[in-house]
């Protein structure tokens, strides 16, 4: 807890500061960061958690170049999915982040499944703005990849707690199918991770502008 408080002090002035008087703060959350959960594995053998740790670090450095503060969560406390999401929500509220994204990739039993999609809580207007911004950046950068659209999640949907519990907008990023050989080849390895991190950065910079932060 003291460590989190120190991080807060080093990153931010008071939350009530006037608009423009502090840099935006974005939380980069690595999906499947609770103990014993590495997520799905791609056809190349990389787990979601292992793959996205590197992407998160690239993204953090790219955001810094664009005067956007970020904090990376690659280990979630508590037990089970619900406990982990409650723990993460408490950290996001304590740090008073402007919004959060959680890094994933999709997998399917069908090797032909493909495309990118971005998920937000169904009543979150700002979450929808962020998801739509990611969608537009991916359509521009990867015009040949399938656009699966954006989706507002409800309580019944997988991943809903991450988008619902925090008071700030939170969006789940599903940029490709790790089970699709062609898509996986686009984003695997250091070059692919850098490509994805830089694409995420563009979308986040645009999101910050769209939200007026």
PyMOL commands that place a pseudoatom at each C-alpha (Angstrom):
pseudoatom trace, name=CA, resn=UNK, resi=1, chain=A, elem=C, hetatm=0, pos=[0.000, 0.000, 0.000]
pseudoatom trace, name=CA, resn=UNK, resi=2, chain=A, elem=C, hetatm=0, pos=[2.844, 2.430, 0.803]
pseudoatom trace, name=CA, resn=UNK, resi=3, chain=A, elem=C, hetatm=0, pos=[4.385, 1.660, -2.592]
pseudoatom trace, name=CA, resn=UNK, resi=4, chain=A, elem=C, hetatm=0, pos=[1.141, 2.538, -4.360]
pseudoatom trace, name=CA, resn=UNK, resi=5, chain=A, elem=C, hetatm=0, pos=[0.884, 5.793, -2.406]
pseudoatom trace, name=CA, resn=UNK, resi=6, chain=A, elem=C, hetatm=0, pos=[4.438, 6.693, -3.398]
pseudoatom trace, name=CA, resn=UNK, resi=7, chain=A, elem=C, hetatm=0, pos=[3.665, 5.979, -7.044]
pseudoatom trace, name=CA, resn=UNK, resi=8, chain=A, elem=C, hetatm=0, pos=[0.631, 8.219, -6.782]
pseudoatom trace, name=CA, resn=UNK, resi=9, chain=A, elem=C, hetatm=0, pos=[2.651, 11.089, -5.321]
pseudoatom trace, name=CA, resn=UNK, resi=10, chain=A, elem=C, hetatm=0, pos=[5.336, 10.784, -7.987]
pseudoatom trace, name=CA, resn=UNK, resi=11, chain=A, elem=C, hetatm=0, pos=[2.885, 10.792, -10.884]
pseudoatom trace, name=CA, resn=UNK, resi=12, chain=A, elem=C, hetatm=0, pos=[0.159, 13.229, -9.979]
pseudoatom trace, name=CA, resn=UNK, resi=13, chain=A, elem=C, hetatm=0, pos=[-0.740, 16.489, -8.323]
pseudoatom trace, name=CA, resn=UNK, resi=14, chain=A, elem=C, hetatm=0, pos=[-4.139, 16.595, -6.633]
pseudoatom trace, name=CA, resn=UNK, resi=15, chain=A, elem=C, hetatm=0, pos=[-6.914, 14.992, -8.684]
pseudoatom trace, name=CA, resn=UNK, resi=16, chain=A, elem=C, hetatm=0, pos=[-8.921, 18.196, -8.562]
pseudoatom trace, name=CA, resn=UNK, resi=17, chain=A, elem=C, hetatm=0, pos=[-6.321, 20.128, -10.560]
pseudoatom trace, name=CA, resn=UNK, resi=18, chain=A, elem=C, hetatm=0, pos=[-7.620, 22.280, -13.377]
pseudoatom trace, name=CA, resn=UNK, resi=19, chain=A, elem=C, hetatm=0, pos=[-7.813, 20.774, -16.854]
pseudoatom trace, name=CA, resn=UNK, resi=20, chain=A, elem=C, hetatm=0, pos=[-4.446, 20.978, -18.571]
pseudoatom trace, name=CA, resn=UNK, resi=21, chain=A, elem=C, hetatm=0, pos=[-2.483, 21.361, -15.331]
pseudoatom trace, name=CA, resn=UNK, resi=22, chain=A, elem=C, hetatm=0, pos=[-1.385, 17.705, -15.228]
pseudoatom trace, name=CA, resn=UNK, resi=23, chain=A, elem=C, hetatm=0, pos=[-0.553, 15.011, -17.711]
pseudoatom trace, name=CA, resn=UNK, resi=24, chain=A, elem=C, hetatm=0, pos=[-3.206, 12.351, -18.376]
pseudoatom trace, name=CA, resn=UNK, resi=25, chain=A, elem=C, hetatm=0, pos=[-2.725, 9.051, -16.554]
pseudoatom trace, name=CA, resn=UNK, resi=26, chain=A, elem=C, hetatm=0, pos=[-3.626, 5.794, -18.306]
pseudoatom trace, name=CA, resn=UNK, resi=27, chain=A, elem=C, hetatm=0, pos=[-3.550, 2.341, -16.700]
pseudoatom trace, name=CA, resn=UNK, resi=28, chain=A, elem=C, hetatm=0, pos=[-2.124, -0.427, -18.876]
pseudoatom trace, name=CA, resn=UNK, resi=29, chain=A, elem=C, hetatm=0, pos=[-3.422, -3.704, -17.454]
pseudoatom trace, name=CA, resn=UNK, resi=30, chain=A, elem=C, hetatm=0, pos=[-1.992, -6.981, -18.707]
pseudoatom trace, name=CA, resn=UNK, resi=31, chain=A, elem=C, hetatm=0, pos=[-4.838, -9.454, -18.985]
pseudoatom trace, name=CA, resn=UNK, resi=32, chain=A, elem=C, hetatm=0, pos=[-4.675, -12.733, -17.039]
pseudoatom trace, name=CA, resn=UNK, resi=33, chain=A, elem=C, hetatm=0, pos=[-2.303, -11.282, -14.448]
pseudoatom trace, name=CA, resn=UNK, resi=34, chain=A, elem=C, hetatm=0, pos=[-3.751, -13.119, -11.485]
pseudoatom trace, name=CA, resn=UNK, resi=35, chain=A, elem=C, hetatm=0, pos=[-1.815, -16.015, -9.990]
pseudoatom trace, name=CA, resn=UNK, resi=36, chain=A, elem=C, hetatm=0, pos=[-2.092, -19.228, -11.973]
pseudoatom trace, name=CA, resn=UNK, resi=37, chain=A, elem=C, hetatm=0, pos=[-3.738, -17.615, -15.004]
pseudoatom trace, name=CA, resn=UNK, resi=38, chain=A, elem=C, hetatm=0, pos=[-1.700, -17.069, -18.167]
pseudoatom trace, name=CA, resn=UNK, resi=39, chain=A, elem=C, hetatm=0, pos=[-4.657, -16.852, -20.531]
pseudoatom trace, name=CA, resn=UNK, resi=40, chain=A, elem=C, hetatm=0, pos=[-4.805, -18.481, -23.940]
pseudoatom trace, name=CA, resn=UNK, resi=41, chain=A, elem=C, hetatm=0, pos=[-1.772, -19.472, -26.004]
pseudoatom trace, name=CA, resn=UNK, resi=42, chain=A, elem=C, hetatm=0, pos=[-1.091, -18.479, -29.600]
pseudoatom trace, name=CA, resn=UNK, resi=43, chain=A, elem=C, hetatm=0, pos=[-0.148, -20.899, -32.367]
pseudoatom trace, name=CA, resn=UNK, resi=44, chain=A, elem=C, hetatm=0, pos=[3.479, -19.858, -31.748]
pseudoatom trace, name=CA, resn=UNK, resi=45, chain=A, elem=C, hetatm=0, pos=[3.165, -20.974, -28.120]
pseudoatom trace, name=CA, resn=UNK, resi=46, chain=A, elem=C, hetatm=0, pos=[3.160, -17.570, -26.397]
pseudoatom trace, name=CA, resn=UNK, resi=47, chain=A, elem=C, hetatm=0, pos=[0.613, -17.039, -23.635]
pseudoatom trace, name=CA, resn=UNK, resi=48, chain=A, elem=C, hetatm=0, pos=[-1.466, -13.872, -23.516]
pseudoatom trace, name=CA, resn=UNK, resi=49, chain=A, elem=C, hetatm=0, pos=[0.232, -12.804, -20.292]
pseudoatom trace, name=CA, resn=UNK, resi=50, chain=A, elem=C, hetatm=0, pos=[3.802, -13.381, -21.511]
pseudoatom trace, name=CA, resn=UNK, resi=51, chain=A, elem=C, hetatm=0, pos=[3.170, -11.770, -24.883]
pseudoatom trace, name=CA, resn=UNK, resi=52, chain=A, elem=C, hetatm=0, pos=[1.400, -8.703, -23.528]
pseudoatom trace, name=CA, resn=UNK, resi=53, chain=A, elem=C, hetatm=0, pos=[3.945, -7.921, -20.818]
pseudoatom trace, name=CA, resn=UNK, resi=54, chain=A, elem=C, hetatm=0, pos=[6.363, -6.838, -23.551]
pseudoatom trace, name=CA, resn=UNK, resi=55, chain=A, elem=C, hetatm=0, pos=[3.644, -4.955, -25.421]
pseudoatom trace, name=CA, resn=UNK, resi=56, chain=A, elem=C, hetatm=0, pos=[2.732, -3.115, -22.215]
pseudoatom trace, name=CA, resn=UNK, resi=57, chain=A, elem=C, hetatm=0, pos=[6.303, -1.943, -21.686]
pseudoatom trace, name=CA, resn=UNK, resi=58, chain=A, elem=C, hetatm=0, pos=[6.610, -0.750, -25.291]
pseudoatom trace, name=CA, resn=UNK, resi=59, chain=A, elem=C, hetatm=0, pos=[3.312, 1.075, -24.935]
pseudoatom trace, name=CA, resn=UNK, resi=60, chain=A, elem=C, hetatm=0, pos=[4.397, 2.704, -21.685]
pseudoatom trace, name=CA, resn=UNK, resi=61, chain=A, elem=C, hetatm=0, pos=[7.533, 4.092, -23.320]
pseudoatom trace, name=CA, resn=UNK, resi=62, chain=A, elem=C, hetatm=0, pos=[5.636, 5.313, -26.391]
pseudoatom trace, name=CA, resn=UNK, resi=63, chain=A, elem=C, hetatm=0, pos=[3.085, 7.114, -24.214]
pseudoatom trace, name=CA, resn=UNK, resi=64, chain=A, elem=C, hetatm=0, pos=[5.889, 8.838, -22.318]
pseudoatom trace, name=CA, resn=UNK, resi=65, chain=A, elem=C, hetatm=0, pos=[7.148, 10.251, -25.630]
pseudoatom trace, name=CA, resn=UNK, resi=66, chain=A, elem=C, hetatm=0, pos=[3.672, 11.727, -26.101]
pseudoatom trace, name=CA, resn=UNK, resi=67, chain=A, elem=C, hetatm=0, pos=[3.512, 13.326, -22.627]
pseudoatom trace, name=CA, resn=UNK, resi=68, chain=A, elem=C, hetatm=0, pos=[1.042, 10.788, -21.274]
pseudoatom trace, name=CA, resn=UNK, resi=69, chain=A, elem=C, hetatm=0, pos=[1.737, 9.132, -17.923]
pseudoatom trace, name=CA, resn=UNK, resi=70, chain=A, elem=C, hetatm=0, pos=[0.929, 5.466, -17.525]
pseudoatom trace, name=CA, resn=UNK, resi=71, chain=A, elem=C, hetatm=0, pos=[1.091, 2.768, -14.896]
pseudoatom trace, name=CA, resn=UNK, resi=72, chain=A, elem=C, hetatm=0, pos=[1.410, -0.914, -15.793]
pseudoatom trace, name=CA, resn=UNK, resi=73, chain=A, elem=C, hetatm=0, pos=[-0.342, -3.685, -13.856]
pseudoatom trace, name=CA, resn=UNK, resi=74, chain=A, elem=C, hetatm=0, pos=[1.123, -7.091, -14.684]
pseudoatom trace, name=CA, resn=UNK, resi=75, chain=A, elem=C, hetatm=0, pos=[0.324, -8.795, -11.369]
pseudoatom trace, name=CA, resn=UNK, resi=76, chain=A, elem=C, hetatm=0, pos=[-3.181, -8.778, -9.891]
pseudoatom trace, name=CA, resn=UNK, resi=77, chain=A, elem=C, hetatm=0, pos=[-3.712, -9.395, -6.197]
pseudoatom trace, name=CA, resn=UNK, resi=78, chain=A, elem=C, hetatm=0, pos=[-6.461, -11.513, -4.569]
pseudoatom trace, name=CA, resn=UNK, resi=79, chain=A, elem=C, hetatm=0, pos=[-7.795, -14.917, -5.593]
pseudoatom trace, name=CA, resn=UNK, resi=80, chain=A, elem=C, hetatm=0, pos=[-10.079, -15.773, -8.506]
pseudoatom trace, name=CA, resn=UNK, resi=81, chain=A, elem=C, hetatm=0, pos=[-11.371, -13.537, -11.269]
pseudoatom trace, name=CA, resn=UNK, resi=82, chain=A, elem=C, hetatm=0, pos=[-13.831, -11.548, -9.141]
pseudoatom trace, name=CA, resn=UNK, resi=83, chain=A, elem=C, hetatm=0, pos=[-11.292, -10.966, -6.377]
pseudoatom trace, name=CA, resn=UNK, resi=84, chain=A, elem=C, hetatm=0, pos=[-8.630, -9.906, -8.877]
pseudoatom trace, name=CA, resn=UNK, resi=85, chain=A, elem=C, hetatm=0, pos=[-10.982, -7.424, -10.542]
pseudoatom trace, name=CA, resn=UNK, resi=86, chain=A, elem=C, hetatm=0, pos=[-11.994, -5.954, -7.186]
pseudoatom trace, name=CA, resn=UNK, resi=87, chain=A, elem=C, hetatm=0, pos=[-8.317, -5.602, -6.264]
pseudoatom trace, name=CA, resn=UNK, resi=88, chain=A, elem=C, hetatm=0, pos=[-7.492, -3.952, -9.591]
pseudoatom trace, name=CA, resn=UNK, resi=89, chain=A, elem=C, hetatm=0, pos=[-10.471, -1.612, -9.311]
pseudoatom trace, name=CA, resn=UNK, resi=90, chain=A, elem=C, hetatm=0, pos=[-9.230, -0.455, -5.893]
pseudoatom trace, name=CA, resn=UNK, resi=91, chain=A, elem=C, hetatm=0, pos=[-5.793, 0.327, -7.341]
pseudoatom trace, name=CA, resn=UNK, resi=92, chain=A, elem=C, hetatm=0, pos=[-7.255, 2.253, -10.275]
pseudoatom trace, name=CA, resn=UNK, resi=93, chain=A, elem=C, hetatm=0, pos=[-9.424, 4.317, -7.932]
pseudoatom trace, name=CA, resn=UNK, resi=94, chain=A, elem=C, hetatm=0, pos=[-6.510, 4.990, -5.583]
pseudoatom trace, name=CA, resn=UNK, resi=95, chain=A, elem=C, hetatm=0, pos=[-4.312, 6.208, -8.432]
pseudoatom trace, name=CA, resn=UNK, resi=96, chain=A, elem=C, hetatm=0, pos=[-7.226, 8.176, -9.931]
pseudoatom trace, name=CA, resn=UNK, resi=97, chain=A, elem=C, hetatm=0, pos=[-6.367, 7.119, -13.461]
pseudoatom trace, name=CA, resn=UNK, resi=98, chain=A, elem=C, hetatm=0, pos=[-8.259, 8.804, -16.289]
pseudoatom trace, name=CA, resn=UNK, resi=99, chain=A, elem=C, hetatm=0, pos=[-9.031, 5.497, -17.973]
pseudoatom trace, name=CA, resn=UNK, resi=100, chain=A, elem=C, hetatm=0, pos=[-7.696, 1.957, -18.297]
pseudoatom trace, name=CA, resn=UNK, resi=101, chain=A, elem=C, hetatm=0, pos=[-7.154, -0.625, -20.987]
pseudoatom trace, name=CA, resn=UNK, resi=102, chain=A, elem=C, hetatm=0, pos=[-6.594, -4.359, -20.558]
pseudoatom trace, name=CA, resn=UNK, resi=103, chain=A, elem=C, hetatm=0, pos=[-4.376, -6.149, -23.077]
pseudoatom trace, name=CA, resn=UNK, resi=104, chain=A, elem=C, hetatm=0, pos=[-5.468, -9.494, -24.501]
pseudoatom trace, name=CA, resn=UNK, resi=105, chain=A, elem=C, hetatm=0, pos=[-5.620, -11.450, -27.730]
pseudoatom trace, name=CA, resn=UNK, resi=106, chain=A, elem=C, hetatm=0, pos=[-8.425, -13.695, -28.889]
pseudoatom trace, name=CA, resn=UNK, resi=107, chain=A, elem=C, hetatm=0, pos=[-8.338, -17.452, -29.451]
pseudoatom trace, name=CA, resn=UNK, resi=108, chain=A, elem=C, hetatm=0, pos=[-10.813, -19.841, -31.023]
pseudoatom trace, name=CA, resn=UNK, resi=109, chain=A, elem=C, hetatm=0, pos=[-11.231, -23.536, -31.740]
pseudoatom trace, name=CA, resn=UNK, resi=110, chain=A, elem=C, hetatm=0, pos=[-11.768, -22.448, -35.333]
pseudoatom trace, name=CA, resn=UNK, resi=111, chain=A, elem=C, hetatm=0, pos=[-8.383, -21.552, -36.888]
pseudoatom trace, name=CA, resn=UNK, resi=112, chain=A, elem=C, hetatm=0, pos=[-10.123, -19.314, -39.448]
pseudoatom trace, name=CA, resn=UNK, resi=113, chain=A, elem=C, hetatm=0, pos=[-11.545, -16.975, -36.777]
pseudoatom trace, name=CA, resn=UNK, resi=114, chain=A, elem=C, hetatm=0, pos=[-9.955, -13.562, -37.237]
pseudoatom trace, name=CA, resn=UNK, resi=115, chain=A, elem=C, hetatm=0, pos=[-10.140, -9.852, -36.641]
pseudoatom trace, name=CA, resn=UNK, resi=116, chain=A, elem=C, hetatm=0, pos=[-9.928, -7.164, -33.986]
pseudoatom trace, name=CA, resn=UNK, resi=117, chain=A, elem=C, hetatm=0, pos=[-12.542, -5.985, -31.488]
pseudoatom trace, name=CA, resn=UNK, resi=118, chain=A, elem=C, hetatm=0, pos=[-12.739, -3.642, -28.522]
pseudoatom trace, name=CA, resn=UNK, resi=119, chain=A, elem=C, hetatm=0, pos=[-15.044, -4.062, -25.537]
pseudoatom trace, name=CA, resn=UNK, resi=120, chain=A, elem=C, hetatm=0, pos=[-16.470, -1.537, -23.069]
pseudoatom trace, name=CA, resn=UNK, resi=121, chain=A, elem=C, hetatm=0, pos=[-19.229, -1.356, -20.450]
pseudoatom trace, name=CA, resn=UNK, resi=122, chain=A, elem=C, hetatm=0, pos=[-22.541, -0.896, -22.247]
pseudoatom trace, name=CA, resn=UNK, resi=123, chain=A, elem=C, hetatm=0, pos=[-23.552, 2.346, -20.502]
pseudoatom trace, name=CA, resn=UNK, resi=124, chain=A, elem=C, hetatm=0, pos=[-20.121, 3.990, -20.571]
pseudoatom trace, name=CA, resn=UNK, resi=125, chain=A, elem=C, hetatm=0, pos=[-20.178, 6.755, -23.183]
pseudoatom trace, name=CA, resn=UNK, resi=126, chain=A, elem=C, hetatm=0, pos=[-16.486, 7.498, -22.666]
pseudoatom trace, name=CA, resn=UNK, resi=127, chain=A, elem=C, hetatm=0, pos=[-15.670, 3.814, -22.850]
pseudoatom trace, name=CA, resn=UNK, resi=128, chain=A, elem=C, hetatm=0, pos=[-17.475, 3.691, -26.176]
pseudoatom trace, name=CA, resn=UNK, resi=129, chain=A, elem=C, hetatm=0, pos=[-15.489, 6.688, -27.430]
pseudoatom trace, name=CA, resn=UNK, resi=130, chain=A, elem=C, hetatm=0, pos=[-12.226, 4.940, -26.544]
pseudoatom trace, name=CA, resn=UNK, resi=131, chain=A, elem=C, hetatm=0, pos=[-13.320, 1.650, -28.137]
pseudoatom trace, name=CA, resn=UNK, resi=132, chain=A, elem=C, hetatm=0, pos=[-14.426, 3.430, -31.305]
pseudoatom trace, name=CA, resn=UNK, resi=133, chain=A, elem=C, hetatm=0, pos=[-11.102, 5.264, -31.446]
pseudoatom trace, name=CA, resn=UNK, resi=134, chain=A, elem=C, hetatm=0, pos=[-9.187, 1.989, -31.288]
pseudoatom trace, name=CA, resn=UNK, resi=135, chain=A, elem=C, hetatm=0, pos=[-11.425, 0.562, -33.984]
pseudoatom trace, name=CA, resn=UNK, resi=136, chain=A, elem=C, hetatm=0, pos=[-10.722, 3.483, -36.342]
pseudoatom trace, name=CA, resn=UNK, resi=137, chain=A, elem=C, hetatm=0, pos=[-6.954, 3.332, -35.798]
pseudoatom trace, name=CA, resn=UNK, resi=138, chain=A, elem=C, hetatm=0, pos=[-6.897, -0.418, -36.452]
pseudoatom trace, name=CA, resn=UNK, resi=139, chain=A, elem=C, hetatm=0, pos=[-9.030, -0.019, -39.588]
pseudoatom trace, name=CA, resn=UNK, resi=140, chain=A, elem=C, hetatm=0, pos=[-6.558, 2.554, -40.868]
pseudoatom trace, name=CA, resn=UNK, resi=141, chain=A, elem=C, hetatm=0, pos=[-3.402, 0.636, -39.975]
pseudoatom trace, name=CA, resn=UNK, resi=142, chain=A, elem=C, hetatm=0, pos=[-4.645, -2.859, -40.853]
pseudoatom trace, name=CA, resn=UNK, resi=143, chain=A, elem=C, hetatm=0, pos=[-7.207, -2.423, -43.663]
pseudoatom trace, name=CA, resn=UNK, resi=144, chain=A, elem=C, hetatm=0, pos=[-6.985, -6.091, -44.656]
pseudoatom trace, name=CA, resn=UNK, resi=145, chain=A, elem=C, hetatm=0, pos=[-7.758, -7.389, -41.167]
pseudoatom trace, name=CA, resn=UNK, resi=146, chain=A, elem=C, hetatm=0, pos=[-11.332, -8.191, -40.239]
pseudoatom trace, name=CA, resn=UNK, resi=147, chain=A, elem=C, hetatm=0, pos=[-13.149, -5.532, -38.216]
pseudoatom trace, name=CA, resn=UNK, resi=148, chain=A, elem=C, hetatm=0, pos=[-15.259, -7.303, -35.607]
pseudoatom trace, name=CA, resn=UNK, resi=149, chain=A, elem=C, hetatm=0, pos=[-16.422, -3.946, -34.279]
pseudoatom trace, name=CA, resn=UNK, resi=150, chain=A, elem=C, hetatm=0, pos=[-16.899, -2.634, -30.764]
pseudoatom trace, name=CA, resn=UNK, resi=151, chain=A, elem=C, hetatm=0, pos=[-19.203, -4.156, -28.165]
pseudoatom trace, name=CA, resn=UNK, resi=152, chain=A, elem=C, hetatm=0, pos=[-20.847, -2.895, -25.023]
pseudoatom trace, name=CA, resn=UNK, resi=153, chain=A, elem=C, hetatm=0, pos=[-20.648, -5.600, -22.357]
pseudoatom trace, name=CA, resn=UNK, resi=154, chain=A, elem=C, hetatm=0, pos=[-23.303, -6.564, -19.816]
pseudoatom trace, name=CA, resn=UNK, resi=155, chain=A, elem=C, hetatm=0, pos=[-23.107, -8.538, -16.562]
pseudoatom trace, name=CA, resn=UNK, resi=156, chain=A, elem=C, hetatm=0, pos=[-23.479, -11.804, -18.425]
pseudoatom trace, name=CA, resn=UNK, resi=157, chain=A, elem=C, hetatm=0, pos=[-20.523, -11.196, -20.717]
pseudoatom trace, name=CA, resn=UNK, resi=158, chain=A, elem=C, hetatm=0, pos=[-17.025, -12.518, -20.139]
pseudoatom trace, name=CA, resn=UNK, resi=159, chain=A, elem=C, hetatm=0, pos=[-14.717, -9.736, -18.960]
pseudoatom trace, name=CA, resn=UNK, resi=160, chain=A, elem=C, hetatm=0, pos=[-17.582, -7.555, -17.840]
pseudoatom trace, name=CA, resn=UNK, resi=161, chain=A, elem=C, hetatm=0, pos=[-16.206, -6.840, -14.369]
pseudoatom trace, name=CA, resn=UNK, resi=162, chain=A, elem=C, hetatm=0, pos=[-13.101, -5.088, -15.676]
pseudoatom trace, name=CA, resn=UNK, resi=163, chain=A, elem=C, hetatm=0, pos=[-15.262, -2.668, -17.647]
pseudoatom trace, name=CA, resn=UNK, resi=164, chain=A, elem=C, hetatm=0, pos=[-18.013, -2.313, -15.014]
pseudoatom trace, name=CA, resn=UNK, resi=165, chain=A, elem=C, hetatm=0, pos=[-16.430, -2.036, -11.562]
pseudoatom trace, name=CA, resn=UNK, resi=166, chain=A, elem=C, hetatm=0, pos=[-14.146, 1.039, -11.870]
pseudoatom trace, name=CA, resn=UNK, resi=167, chain=A, elem=C, hetatm=0, pos=[-15.630, 4.527, -11.984]
pseudoatom trace, name=CA, resn=UNK, resi=168, chain=A, elem=C, hetatm=0, pos=[-13.411, 5.495, -14.932]
pseudoatom trace, name=CA, resn=UNK, resi=169, chain=A, elem=C, hetatm=0, pos=[-13.866, 4.119, -18.468]
pseudoatom trace, name=CA, resn=UNK, resi=170, chain=A, elem=C, hetatm=0, pos=[-12.153, 0.777, -19.048]
pseudoatom trace, name=CA, resn=UNK, resi=171, chain=A, elem=C, hetatm=0, pos=[-11.750, -0.991, -22.385]
pseudoatom trace, name=CA, resn=UNK, resi=172, chain=A, elem=C, hetatm=0, pos=[-10.643, -4.533, -23.261]
pseudoatom trace, name=CA, resn=UNK, resi=173, chain=A, elem=C, hetatm=0, pos=[-8.367, -4.771, -26.304]
pseudoatom trace, name=CA, resn=UNK, resi=174, chain=A, elem=C, hetatm=0, pos=[-8.590, -7.853, -28.534]
pseudoatom trace, name=CA, resn=UNK, resi=175, chain=A, elem=C, hetatm=0, pos=[-6.315, -6.964, -31.503]
pseudoatom trace, name=CA, resn=UNK, resi=176, chain=A, elem=C, hetatm=0, pos=[-6.019, -10.339, -33.232]
pseudoatom trace, name=CA, resn=UNK, resi=177, chain=A, elem=C, hetatm=0, pos=[-6.610, -14.077, -32.935]
pseudoatom trace, name=CA, resn=UNK, resi=178, chain=A, elem=C, hetatm=0, pos=[-3.617, -15.921, -31.579]
pseudoatom trace, name=CA, resn=UNK, resi=179, chain=A, elem=C, hetatm=0, pos=[-5.193, -19.085, -32.985]
pseudoatom trace, name=CA, resn=UNK, resi=180, chain=A, elem=C, hetatm=0, pos=[-5.039, -17.686, -36.538]
pseudoatom trace, name=CA, resn=UNK, resi=181, chain=A, elem=C, hetatm=0, pos=[-1.695, -18.429, -38.167]
pseudoatom trace, name=CA, resn=UNK, resi=182, chain=A, elem=C, hetatm=0, pos=[-1.778, -15.426, -40.512]
pseudoatom trace, name=CA, resn=UNK, resi=183, chain=A, elem=C, hetatm=0, pos=[-2.755, -12.901, -37.844]
pseudoatom trace, name=CA, resn=UNK, resi=184, chain=A, elem=C, hetatm=0, pos=[-0.335, -14.358, -35.340]
pseudoatom trace, name=CA, resn=UNK, resi=185, chain=A, elem=C, hetatm=0, pos=[2.524, -13.981, -37.824]
pseudoatom trace, name=CA, resn=UNK, resi=186, chain=A, elem=C, hetatm=0, pos=[1.741, -10.268, -38.134]
pseudoatom trace, name=CA, resn=UNK, resi=187, chain=A, elem=C, hetatm=0, pos=[2.123, -9.576, -34.434]
pseudoatom trace, name=CA, resn=UNK, resi=188, chain=A, elem=C, hetatm=0, pos=[4.494, -12.231, -33.087]
pseudoatom trace, name=CA, resn=UNK, resi=189, chain=A, elem=C, hetatm=0, pos=[8.077, -11.573, -32.038]
pseudoatom trace, name=CA, resn=UNK, resi=190, chain=A, elem=C, hetatm=0, pos=[9.657, -8.262, -31.056]
pseudoatom trace, name=CA, resn=UNK, resi=191, chain=A, elem=C, hetatm=0, pos=[8.751, -6.553, -34.327]
pseudoatom trace, name=CA, resn=UNK, resi=192, chain=A, elem=C, hetatm=0, pos=[5.121, -7.576, -34.021]
pseudoatom trace, name=CA, resn=UNK, resi=193, chain=A, elem=C, hetatm=0, pos=[4.956, -6.530, -30.379]
pseudoatom trace, name=CA, resn=UNK, resi=194, chain=A, elem=C, hetatm=0, pos=[6.443, -3.145, -31.253]
pseudoatom trace, name=CA, resn=UNK, resi=195, chain=A, elem=C, hetatm=0, pos=[3.968, -2.724, -34.100]
pseudoatom trace, name=CA, resn=UNK, resi=196, chain=A, elem=C, hetatm=0, pos=[1.101, -3.443, -31.722]
pseudoatom trace, name=CA, resn=UNK, resi=197, chain=A, elem=C, hetatm=0, pos=[2.466, -1.204, -28.965]
pseudoatom trace, name=CA, resn=UNK, resi=198, chain=A, elem=C, hetatm=0, pos=[2.870, 1.709, -31.384]
pseudoatom trace, name=CA, resn=UNK, resi=199, chain=A, elem=C, hetatm=0, pos=[-0.625, 1.166, -32.756]
pseudoatom trace, name=CA, resn=UNK, resi=200, chain=A, elem=C, hetatm=0, pos=[-2.060, 1.153, -29.244]
pseudoatom trace, name=CA, resn=UNK, resi=201, chain=A, elem=C, hetatm=0, pos=[-0.170, 4.372, -28.510]
pseudoatom trace, name=CA, resn=UNK, resi=202, chain=A, elem=C, hetatm=0, pos=[-1.708, 6.125, -31.502]
pseudoatom trace, name=CA, resn=UNK, resi=203, chain=A, elem=C, hetatm=0, pos=[-5.172, 5.033, -30.396]
pseudoatom trace, name=CA, resn=UNK, resi=204, chain=A, elem=C, hetatm=0, pos=[-4.583, 6.172, -26.821]
pseudoatom trace, name=CA, resn=UNK, resi=205, chain=A, elem=C, hetatm=0, pos=[-3.216, 9.555, -27.879]
pseudoatom trace, name=CA, resn=UNK, resi=206, chain=A, elem=C, hetatm=0, pos=[-6.309, 10.032, -30.034]
pseudoatom trace, name=CA, resn=UNK, resi=207, chain=A, elem=C, hetatm=0, pos=[-8.529, 8.888, -27.153]
pseudoatom trace, name=CA, resn=UNK, resi=208, chain=A, elem=C, hetatm=0, pos=[-6.958, 11.427, -24.789]
pseudoatom trace, name=CA, resn=UNK, resi=209, chain=A, elem=C, hetatm=0, pos=[-7.696, 14.161, -27.305]
pseudoatom trace, name=CA, resn=UNK, resi=210, chain=A, elem=C, hetatm=0, pos=[-11.240, 12.972, -27.911]
pseudoatom trace, name=CA, resn=UNK, resi=211, chain=A, elem=C, hetatm=0, pos=[-11.950, 12.981, -24.172]
pseudoatom trace, name=CA, resn=UNK, resi=212, chain=A, elem=C, hetatm=0, pos=[-10.412, 16.426, -23.752]
pseudoatom trace, name=CA, resn=UNK, resi=213, chain=A, elem=C, hetatm=0, pos=[-7.851, 15.328, -21.183]
for i in range(1, 213): cmd.bond("trace and resi %d" % i, "trace and resi %d" % (i + 1))
show_as sticks, trace
zoom trace
